[in-house]
């Protein structure tokens, strides 16, 4: 299918060397790497402020110093943005939503009620992730919010989500957002986690426990209740086969249930563009098949960050660097330096994933390749 | 509900502006998203499901999930979690799937 109405209201078709969709950690890093190797880049984001989900992450990052360990996410967003602004050859297209990519390589974009058409030589898709939901009765009541939404509301907009929050999920996001809620002056009444152990880093869990917030492992939410909005929830215990145990119900009064049960890749554009997709649970959902250069099965389309599989922002940045350099390599830009950037990024990805925390990603990538 | 004192963040809120929600006059900060202004004013029910009319609030806050579609200055299906507030805005609860202005004008024979 070719782009509809190629001569309609949007005016002329613009050519571009590299177009990147998404200016989060992956997209910003891809722009920086491609531009520093000599590519002309157009970086598109639907928000007016680049940084993706980094702009609400007030905690300091873990990992290696090369990926800003010890620096807060909000500061990493600014550092990356400043670096991209300082690099020659990157044009930002903000408040702009990519609508589709067509077989004639045309990318359609909506920006302030006008439709733009770009025809890039290479396309890097770095659209990130969306939050998973959890099925339980009344899970649609106002007051039941995704963990990312709670972070956006309080850390970007400066508004408390409520007064008493019940957190669902004790992975890193659940633990970190619980701590951030306490910092914002919100009461966290407890964290329930269906698994028998805490999934997130113990340093985060210890901080939460020291603050007096109970973490109930092997517990899940049975139902939520409330008239127009959430008033509370009933939780109950799970046995070793993850089955709820009747008689263990506990009623918890709360005006917010924060659902932190993980993310799935925001893969619509990859599907629409015709990239071969596979379902890999370890990577969070449907992810694109790609080669060592992060090129998908559609020649000229590369992928980086959470939309290629859920991981940390640190690996998203390195994947962005790799995808940007790979796009530059395929355009014969940057000379010998390009291969060196690719090689270093591959090594950094290997190092980021080689610890016990990287096991899931390693398993997922194995399944995707197999 | 606004955070005034935070150990890490400072919020550069814009100037105060007035807007209406279902005819009620409310105050928000210029340039913040509409959902944040409503939330700060204690409004949590933003929409209703189409067939069972169950109350809906926002869920993802980044424009992905369609749980917060409202009528803004007559325009239906506006994602208020990403649409920015401006002075005098008319924000209303939408009933049903909404009709585009263009469509409504055509039906009433108003020239577009």
Interface residues (C-beta under 8 A of the other chain):
Chain A: X46 X47 X53 X58 X72 X74 X130 X131 X133 X140 X141 X142 X143 X144 X145 X146 X148 X149 X150 X152 X153 X154 X155 X157 X158 X159 X160 X161 X183 X184 X185 X228 X229 X266
Chain B: X1 X2 X3 X5 X6 X7 X8 X9 X11 X13 X32 X33 X35 X36 X39 X40 X44 X45 X46 X49 X54 X55 X56 X57 X58 X59 X60 X61 X62 X63 X64 X65 X67 X81 X82
